[in-house]
């Protein structure tokens, strides 16, 4: 994945997440944030301040097996 989206580091991306639990394939959850780091195990995003859960946790890691699609915002 580093080779594919590594050059997007520092840009805002939208990550579509895989949704399980019997939900149909067309339903998705998404995260939008600045791409901080791309690794073989997943991506690290900086979330907008309104999406943070408990300050100062403005970053979230998304594992590779939870990612359906990544696109530029």
N, C-alpha and C positions, 0 to 999 in steps of 0.2 A: 504494500500500500504506500510505502514511502516513495517509491518511484512514480506512482500515479498522482498523488495529491501533495507530495512533500513541498512543491513549489508554492502551494497555497498558504503556507505558514504565514501568519500575520493578517490574513484576510478573513472576512466574515463568511462562514459556511452554514449550510443547513444540512443536518444529519437526520435522515429518516431511519427510525428504529424499527426493528422487527417486533411485531406484536404477536404474542401467543395467547394461549388460553381459550382457544376456540373462536377467536375473532376472524372474520373473513379477511382474505388476502389484501383487499383494497383499503382496509383501515390501517392507518399508520400514526405513530407518534413522532413528533419532530423536535429537535433541539436546534436553536440558532445561536451561534456565538463565534468569537474569534478563535481561529485555529492556532493553538499555541505549540503543539508538538504532535508529530505523527510517528508512530512506531509499529513494529510488527504485531504487537498485541492490541493496538487500538489507537484512539486519538484523545488528546487533551484539549478541552475547549474552555475559553473564558466566557462565562455567561454574562448577559447584560445585567445591570444592577437590579432591575425589577424581577429577574428570574432567580436570584440567589436565595438560598434557603435560610442560612444562618451566617451573618457576617463573621469573618471575612471569606467565607467559602464561595468565591466567585468562579471557581474552576471545577470542572467535572471530567472524569475519565469515562470514555465510552469504549467498551471492549469490542474487538473486531467481530465477534460472533453476534453482537447485538445490532450491528450496522447493516441496514438494507441498502442505503444509497447516501452518497455525499455529493453536494453540489455547491457552487458558489452562490452566495445570496444575491 
